[in-house]
């Protein structure tokens, strides 16, 4: 493990304390789980975006715009 020091807003601190108390775990474990969940959600979003682009390309093989344009439109 790697030690990190983080600064939380007061409301974030209250949330972490409450979640730790309710989950009968440490505040550190709450933060670790939150980071893991955030990473999992990001990975799921990337996979979803990739599927959307691939489906679009199947329907429109002539499409050669910038990928960023796809997500704006």
SVG drawing of the C-alpha trace seen along z (x, -y; Angstrom):
<svg xmlns="http://www.w3.org/2000/svg" viewBox="-26 -22 29 25">
<polyline fill="none" stroke="black" stroke-width="0.4" points="0.0,0.0 1.0,-3.6 0.3,-6.2 -1.6,-9.4 -2.7,-12.4 -6.0,-14.0 -7.9,-17.1 -11.6,-16.8 -14.3,-19.4 -16.2,-19.4 -19.3,-17.8 -17.1,-15.1 -15.6,-14.3 -19.1,-14.0 -20.1,-11.6 -17.0,-9.5 -17.4,-9.3 -21.1,-8.3 -20.4,-5.7 -17.6,-4.2 -19.8,-4.0 -22.7,-2.5 -20.5,0.0 -18.6,0.8 -15.3,0.2 -12.6,-2.4 -12.7,-5.8 -9.7,-4.8 -11.6,-1.7 -14.6,-4.0 -12.2,-6.2 -10.6,-3.1 -14.0,-1.7 -15.1,-5.1 -12.0,-5.3 -12.5,-1.7 -16.2,-2.5 -15.2,-5.6 -12.7,-3.7 -15.2,-1.0 -17.8,-3.6 -15.2,-5.3 -14.3,-2.0 -17.9,-1.2 -18.5,-4.6 -15.5,-4.1 -16.8,-0.7 -20.2,-2.2 -18.8,-5.0 -16.6,-2.6 -19.7,-0.4 -21.6,-3.5 -18.8,-4.6 -18.4,-1.1 -22.2,-0.8 -22.1,-4.2 -19.2,-3.1 -21.1,0.0 -24.0,-2.1 -21.9,-4.9 -18.6,-3.4 -18.0,-6.7 -17.8,-8.6 -14.4,-10.1 -15.0,-13.1 -13.1,-13.8 -14.2,-11.4 -14.9,-14.3 -17.6,-15.5 -19.5,-12.2 -19.8,-12.8 -21.0,-16.4 -23.6,-15.5"/>
</svg>
